[in-house]
Amino acid sequence: MEPIIPISTINDFLFCPRSLYMHLAAGDILPSSYHEAPQVRGNETHAAVDQKRYSHRKDILQGLSIYSEELQVQGKLDTFNVKTGELVERKTKIIKLQEGNYMQLYAQYFCLLEMGYRPKVLSFYSMLDNKKYPVAVPGEIEKNRLKTIIRQMQSYTQEDLLAHHCANCNNNIYSPLSW
């Protein structure tokens, strides 16, 4: 059986596998020693959802644990409106959406489908500038790309990590912790 991939790690892996490794390895290190202002704000943003303070409406699911047996991923979603079928991933401030952002949202979408929910509308929400960015519902092409990424993550080895070097290796918040 392949390892289950946390949805929150997909974006980090696509950005830089070494960054993801350092993120996971730094788990016991005090975040203030390497987090910068954007990461602190992002953690505060998610606190409202994680603590279910975002909404008191019963039709708004927030911080719901989700899982897909087919994809072998698990995680938590930000908000899902059961009535409208709207799945929203909240960000502090969106400057540019990367492939990893979309893949994480798609993973949440497929988890919800497998769990019996019916997401119909997907979007990112940028809180500081109050902008919503609609996202097309993923089809087979996006699902197959997501499956490919998950397989890459599941089969990534220590040798792959040691051999990896990209422009982002030295351009991330974990760089000072890296080799």
C-alpha positions, 0 to 999 in steps of 0.5 A: 500500500502506498503512503497517504499524501497530505493534501497540504504538501502537494503545493510544497512538493511542486514548488521544491521537494527539498523545501517540503522535506525541510518543512517536515523536518523543521516540525519540532523547531520553533516556527518563529525561527524560520517563519516570515510575515506571510507564513505567520499571517497564513497561519492566522488566516487558517486558525478561524477555519480550523477553530470553526470560527469562520461561520456559524451557519450549519450549511458551511462546513469548515475545517472538515477532514477529507480523504480519498481512497482512490487518490490516497490523499487526506487533509482538511478543507477551508470552507464548503457550502453544502447548499450551493456546492461552493468549495473555497480555499482561503489565502491571506493574499493571492499574488499568483496562483501556482499549479500546486495551489490548483492541485490542492483544490482539485484534491479537495474536490475529488475527496468531497465527491468520493465522500458523497458531497457535490461540489459545483463551484470552486474558487480561491479567496484572497482575504486582504484584498477581498477578491475571489478567483473562480476555478473551473471544475476539474476534468479527467486531464486535471485528475490524471495530472493530480494522480501523476503528482501523487505517484511522484510524491509516493515514490520519491526517494532519499536519493531523489532528495539528495540529487534534487536542486532547483532555483527554489532550493535556495529561495524559500523560508527553509533555506537557512535550515537546508544543506 
